[in-house]
Amino acid sequence: MKKNPSNRNTQALKGGSYSLVITAVVLAILIVVNIFASLLPVSLTKFDISSSKLYSITSNTKSVVNNLQQDVTIYWIVQADAEDAVIENLLNKYDSLSDRVKVVKKNPDVFPIFTEQYTDEQVPNNSLIVESGDRYRYISFNDIYLAEADMNTYSYNTSFDGEGAITSAIDYCVTEDLPQMYVLQGHGEPELPETFADAIEKENVETIALSLLAVDAIPEDADCVFIYAPQSDISEKEAQILTDYADLGGKLLVIAGPVKDAELTNLNSVLQSYGVDLIDGIAVESDRSYYAFGYPYILMPDMGSHPITDPLIEDRYYPIFPIAQGMEISQDSQETVTPLLTTSVLSFSKVAGFALDTYEFEEGDIEGPFTVGVSIETAGEGQIVWFTASDFLNNMYNAYSSGANVDLAMNAISSLIGERDAIAIRSKSLNYNYLTIDDSTSTLLKTLMIGVFPLMYLGIGIFVVISKRKVQNEAI
């Protein structure tokens, strides 16, 4: 029996009216939800799904900002309509995190001389000035977006260091007593390499020159004493001062490798006091996987587990140690000695030192493996970190290691003076990560994407259309 056409029209009209009402209700709900969502803070409405968490802030920053006891102003030096979106997002997070943080835009076209009270440099657009009370720090745009040469690929690695720079600046402005690191002078020590010096400044460690010839003991406010690449030996008195300092709980960082035409006998005696002996000569490798660029004296040592090395191990970074001297840990040592960096079992020490004329093992050379980096915990709760390659912080070798060398030294400083929230923030990579697949997998994916899936969707579509038509014909 056929259905009355008028009934079908009435049903269709009712169905259409019902659909319109439902659609209107859904649209009204969506409008209300959107209005409500627009009133919520950005932190609840935007989510960071980037692999490097570029649009997020770390718990370290939250700890620093949430514990502020004084107001901080972040001046954003930016022209109208020239705001960097990533920096703007980051500043909004600082602004919403605490009532004590205030972000103020300063258009250089409107306030052309504003920055002159803070710096005499040419200030790029999207630079920042962090100020609290009488202290301030200028952050150039070029210190936010970093470009570092990758000597392995002859390209540049780009990273975003906005959070690290801003949190460090806030910490600097509000912290009265910053860590004090005394740097030994008077033995031909060179200037600290630029990249390493910048890292120390960013992490708010104050460096103070120290001559042990003018004092009877290490100053009491020293959080750490740093000896960097001395070219001549220290005196017996200086060695005793350093040993007494470490015995009484002091922290000591030493970077001292072989020196041409000089012996560091007294300095090395400090290390020997804790059961670690220096091996004569220069350590070389005969295992190709343990040296770089075809030079057996540019070492790529194994890393032992320790808070200093663990971050590098986890991220698969490898320090490069040029012209290093081997160390041997005595079995009778009364201290806790942890090897940080170790050469291979095929390494040996060329006792000829800088006068060597072959990298082959010769009679008189000393067989490895050797330690080239150690951490020592003294009985008096002091700590000594000792590396035996003077040049590993050189800007060139640091670039070759993709920054691992400076990271290793900064991890050592953090271990000695104590980890602080503002110190642990590292820059976030902006490089793209590509997925590499083999030819067979590529062919399979092409077949699935171009052939199988489209045909499957087409088949499903045909089945649905035929089914609907069959139902309609049965209803008539």
C-alpha positions in Angstrom: 0.0 0.0 0.0 1.4 3.4 -1.1 1.8 6.1 1.5 -0.1 9.4 1.0 2.3 12.0 -0.6 0.8 14.8 1.6 1.7 12.8 4.7 5.3 12.4 3.5 5.5 16.2 2.9 4.1 16.9 6.3 6.7 14.6 7.9 9.5 16.1 5.8 8.4 19.6 6.9 8.3 18.6 10.6 11.7 16.9 10.2 13.1 20.0 8.6 11.7 22.3 11.2 13.1 20.1 13.9 16.6 20.2 12.3 16.5 24.0 12.1 15.6 24.3 15.8 18.3 21.8 16.8 20.8 23.7 14.6 19.8 27.0 16.1 20.2 25.6 19.6 23.6 24.2 18.8 24.8 27.5 17.3 23.6 29.4 20.4 25.4 27.0 22.7 28.6 27.4 20.6 28.3 31.2 20.7 27.9 31.1 24.5 30.9 28.7 24.9 33.1 30.9 22.7 32.2 34.0 24.7 32.9 32.2 27.9 36.2 30.8 26.5 37.3 34.2 25.5 37.1 35.3 29.1 39.4 32.5 30.3 43.2 33.1 30.7 45.4 32.1 27.8 47.0 29.3 29.8 43.6 27.5 29.8 42.8 28.0 26.2 46.0 27.4 24.3 48.0 24.2 24.4 51.6 23.7 23.5 52.0 20.6 21.2 55.5 21.6 19.8 58.2 18.9 20.3 60.5 21.4 22.1 57.7 22.9 24.2 58.5 26.3 22.7 55.3 27.9 23.9 55.5 26.6 27.5 57.4 27.7 30.6 59.2 25.3 32.9 58.6 24.6 36.5 61.9 26.4 37.2 60.5 29.7 36.0 57.3 29.1 37.9 59.3 28.6 41.1 61.3 31.8 40.5 58.4 34.0 39.6 55.9 32.6 42.2 58.5 33.3 45.0 59.1 36.9 44.1 59.1 39.3 47.0 59.4 42.5 45.0 58.0 43.9 41.8 59.7 43.2 38.4 59.1 45.2 35.2 59.9 43.8 31.8 60.2 46.5 29.2 59.5 45.2 25.7 61.3 47.4 23.2 59.1 46.9 20.1 57.7 49.0 17.3 53.9 49.0 16.6 52.7 45.9 14.6 56.3 44.4 14.7 55.8 42.1 17.7 57.4 38.7 17.6 54.6 36.2 18.2 56.7 33.7 20.2 58.1 36.5 22.5 54.6 37.9 22.9 53.2 34.6 24.0 56.1 34.1 26.5 55.7 37.6 28.0 51.9 37.0 28.4 52.8 33.8 30.5 55.1 35.8 32.8 52.5 38.6 33.1 49.7 36.1 34.0 51.9 34.0 36.4 52.4 36.7 39.1 51.0 40.1 40.0 54.5 41.1 40.8 55.5 40.9 37.1 54.5 43.7 34.8 55.2 43.8 31.0 55.4 47.3 29.5 55.7 48.0 25.8 58.1 50.8 24.8 57.9 51.8 21.2 61.4 53.2 20.2 59.7 55.5 17.7 57.7 57.1 20.5 60.5 56.8 23.2 63.7 57.1 21.2 66.1 57.6 24.1 64.5 55.3 26.6 67.0 52.5 26.3 70.0 54.8 26.7 69.7 54.7 30.5 70.2 50.9 30.3 72.7 50.3 27.5 74.9 52.1 25.0 74.3 49.3 22.4 72.1 49.5 19.3 68.9 47.9 20.5 67.2 45.6 18.0 63.4 45.4 17.8 61.8 42.9 20.2 64.6 43.3 22.8 63.9 43.3 26.5 65.0 45.1 29.6 64.2 43.5 33.0 64.3 45.9 36.0 63.6 45.6 39.7 64.7 48.2 42.2 68.2 49.5 41.4 69.1 46.4 39.3 68.4 45.7 35.7 69.6 43.6 32.8 69.3 44.2 29.0 68.4 41.2 26.8 69.1 41.8 23.2 66.9 40.1 20.6 70.1 38.4 19.4 70.4 36.8 22.8 66.9 35.4 22.6 67.1 33.8 19.1 70.5 32.0 19.0 72.3 30.8 16.0 75.3 28.5 16.7 77.5 26.9 14.1 77.4 23.2 13.8 80.9 22.3 12.6 79.8 18.7 11.8 77.2 19.7 9.2 78.6 23.1 8.3 75.2 24.6 9.1 73.7 26.6 11.9 71.5 25.3 14.8 68.9 27.8 15.8 67.3 27.9 19.3 65.0 30.1 21.4 66.4 31.1 24.7 63.7 33.6 25.7 62.7 31.8 28.9 66.2 31.2 30.0 67.3 34.8 29.4 64.2 36.3 31.1 64.2 34.1 34.2 67.9 34.6 34.6 67.5 38.3 34.4 64.7 38.3 37.0 66.8 36.1 39.3 69.7 38.5 38.8 67.6 41.6 39.6 66.0 40.2 42.8 68.8 38.2 44.3 71.1 40.1 46.6 73.7 37.4 47.2 74.6 35.8 43.9 77.0 32.8 43.9 80.7 33.9 44.1 83.2 32.1 42.0 86.8 33.1 42.6 89.0 32.7 39.5 92.7 32.1 40.2 95.2 34.5 38.5 99.0 34.9 38.5 100.1 31.8 36.6 99.6 32.9 32.9 95.9 32.0 32.9 94.1 33.1 29.7 90.8 35.0 29.6 87.7 32.8 29.8 86.4 31.8 26.3 83.6 34.1 25.2 80.9 31.4 25.0 81.8 30.0 28.4 81.9 33.5 30.0 78.5 34.3 28.5 77.1 31.1 30.0 78.5 32.0 33.5 76.9 35.5 33.2 73.6 34.1 32.1 73.5 31.8 35.1 74.2 34.7 37.5 77.5 33.4 38.9 79.7 36.3 39.8 83.4 35.9 38.9 86.1 37.5 41.1 89.8 37.5 40.4 91.9 35.8 43.1 95.7 35.8 43.8 96.6 33.2 46.4 99.9 35.1 46.9 98.0 37.9 48.6 95.9 35.9 51.0 96.4 33.3 53.7 93.1 31.4 53.0 90.3 31.3 50.5 87.8 34.1 51.2 84.8 32.9 53.2 82.3 34.2 50.7 83.7 31.9 48.0 81.1 29.4 46.7 83.7 27.9 44.4 87.3 28.4 43.3 88.1 28.1 39.6 91.5 27.3 38.1 91.6 27.7 34.4 94.5 26.6 32.1 97.5 27.8 34.2 100.7 28.1 32.1 103.0 27.9 35.0 103.0 26.0 38.4 101.6 27.4 41.6 103.7 27.5 44.7 103.7 25.0 47.5 101.9 27.5 49.8 99.1 28.0 47.2 98.8 24.2 46.9 98.4 23.9 50.6 95.8 26.7 50.7 93.7 24.9 48.0 94.0 21.5 49.8 93.0 23.0 53.2 90.0 24.7 51.4 88.8 21.5 49.9 89.3 19.6 53.2 87.2 22.1 55.1 84.2 21.8 52.7 85.3 24.1 49.8 84.4 23.6 46.2 87.2 23.5 43.6 86.9 23.4 39.7 90.2 22.8 37.9 90.7 22.7 34.1 94.5 22.1 33.6 96.0 20.1 30.8 99.6 19.5 29.7 101.7 22.6 29.4 104.6 22.9 26.9 108.0 23.5 28.6 106.4 23.5 32.1 105.5 21.0 34.9 102.5 21.6 37.2 104.0 19.7 40.0 102.6 21.6 42.9 99.1 22.0 41.4 99.0 18.3 40.6 100.0 17.6 44.2 96.5 18.8 45.3 95.0 16.0 43.2 97.4 13.5 44.5 96.3 14.3 48.1 93.1 12.6 47.3 94.5 9.4 45.7 94.5 10.5 42.0 97.8 10.5 40.1 98.6 12.3 36.8 100.2 10.2 34.1 103.2 11.6 32.3 102.7 12.7 28.7 99.7 13.3 26.4 96.8 10.8 26.1 96.2 9.5 22.6 93.7 7.0 21.2 94.2 4.1 18.8 90.5 3.3 18.7 89.0 5.4 15.8 85.6 5.7 17.6 87.3 7.5 20.5 88.9 10.4 18.7 87.7 13.1 16.4 88.7 14.6 13.0 91.4 12.0 12.4 93.6 13.3 15.2 94.3 10.7 18.0 94.9 13.4 20.6 91.5 15.0 20.2 89.6 12.6 22.5 86.0 11.6 22.6 85.9 9.8 26.0 83.2 7.7 27.5 81.1 9.4 30.1 80.4 7.8 33.5 77.1 8.4 35.3 77.1 11.5 37.5 74.8 14.5 37.8 77.5 16.4 35.8 77.4 14.0 32.9 73.9 12.5 33.0 72.2 15.4 31.1 74.7 15.0 28.3 74.3 11.2 28.2 70.5 11.5 28.1 70.6 13.9 25.2 73.3 12.0 23.4 75.9 14.8 23.4 79.6 14.1 23.5 82.3 16.3 24.8 85.6 16.7 22.8 88.8 16.8 24.8 91.9 18.0 22.9 95.4 17.5 24.3 94.5 15.8 27.6 96.6 14.2 30.3 95.6 10.9 31.8 94.8 10.3 35.4 94.9 7.1 37.4 92.7 6.6 40.5 94.5 4.8 43.4 92.7 1.8 44.8 93.7 3.0 48.2 92.0 6.4 47.9 90.1 7.3 51.1 87.9 9.8 49.2 84.9 9.2 47.0 86.3 9.5 43.5 83.9 9.3 40.5 85.4 9.0 37.0 83.5 11.4 34.7 85.4 10.9 31.4 87.4 7.8 30.5 89.5 6.8 27.5 89.2 3.4 25.7 91.2 0.3 26.7 93.3 0.9 23.5 94.4 4.4 24.6 97.9 5.1 25.8 100.0 8.1 27.0 102.8 9.4 24.8 105.5 10.3 27.4 107.3 12.4 24.8 104.4 14.9 25.3 104.6 17.9 22.9 107.7 16.4 21.3 106.0 13.3 20.0 106.6 12.5 16.4 104.3 9.5 16.0 100.9 8.4 17.3 102.0 4.7 17.4 102.7 3.0 20.7 106.5 3.0 21.5 108.6 1.6 24.3 108.2 3.7 27.4 104.7 4.8 26.6 102.0 4.0 29.2 99.0 1.9 28.4 95.5 3.1 29.2 92.7 3.4 29.9 92.8 6.7 31.7 90.5 9.1 33.4 90.5 12.6 32.0 87.8 14.0 34.2 86.9 13.2 37.9 84.7 14.4 40.7 86.0 14.0 44.2 84.0 14.3 47.4 86.4 15.0 50.3 86.1 13.8 53.8 85.3 17.3 54.9 82.2 17.5 52.6 84.1 19.5 50.0 84.1 18.7 46.3 86.7 18.9 43.5 85.9 18.6 39.8 89.1 18.2 37.7 89.4 18.1 33.9 92.8 17.5 32.3 92.3 19.3 28.9 93.0 23.0 29.1 91.5 23.8 25.6 88.2 22.0 25.7 86.3 25.2 26.4 87.9 26.9 23.4 85.0 28.3 21.2 86.1 26.2 18.3 86.1 22.9 20.1 82.8 23.8 21.9 81.2 24.4 18.5 82.6 21.1 17.2 80.9 19.4 20.2 77.6 21.2 19.5 77.9 23.0 22.8 78.5 19.9 24.9 81.9 21.1 26.2 80.4 24.3 27.8 77.4 22.4 29.0 79.8 19.9 30.8 81.6 22.8 32.5 78.4 24.5 33.5 77.0 21.3 34.9 80.2 21.0 37.0 79.7 24.5 38.3 76.0 23.7 39.1 77.2 20.6 41.0 79.7 22.6 43.0 77.6 25.7 44.0 74.3 23.9 44.1 71.6 23.7 41.4 69.4 26.8 41.4 66.0 27.2 39.6 67.2 29.9 37.2 70.3 27.9 36.3 68.6 24.8 34.9 66.8 26.4 32.0 68.3 25.6 28.6 67.4 27.0 25.2 64.8 25.3 23.0 65.8 24.1 19.5 64.0 25.6 16.5 65.4 23.1 14.1 63.1 20.8 12.3 63.3 17.1 13.1 62.9 15.0 9.9 61.6 11.4 9.9 64.0 9.2 7.8 62.5 6.0 6.4 64.0 3.3 4.1 62.9 2.7 0.5 60.7 -0.3 1.3 58.7 1.5 3.9 58.4 4.5 1.6 56.9 2.3 -1.1 54.5 0.7 1.3 53.3 4.1 2.5 52.8 5.3 -1.1 50.8 2.2 -2.0 48.6 2.7 1.1 48.1 6.4 0.7 47.6 6.6 -3.1 46.0 3.2 -3.8 44.5 1.3 -0.9 43.0 4.0 1.3 41.3 6.0 -1.6 39.8 2.7 -3.0 38.6 1.7 0.4 36.9 5.1 1.0 35.4 4.9 -2.5 34.0 1.4 -1.8 32.5 2.5 1.5 30.9 5.5 -0.2 29.3 3.3 -2.9 28.0 0.9 -0.3 26.4 3.7 1.7 24.7 5.2 -1.4 23.4 1.9 -2.6 22.1 1.1 0.9 20.3 4.4 1.2 18.7 4.0 -2.2 17.5 0.5 -1.3 15.9 1.8 1.9 14.1 4.6 0.0 12.8 2.3 -2.7 11.4 0.0 -0.1 9.6 2.9 1.7 7.8 4.0 -1.5 
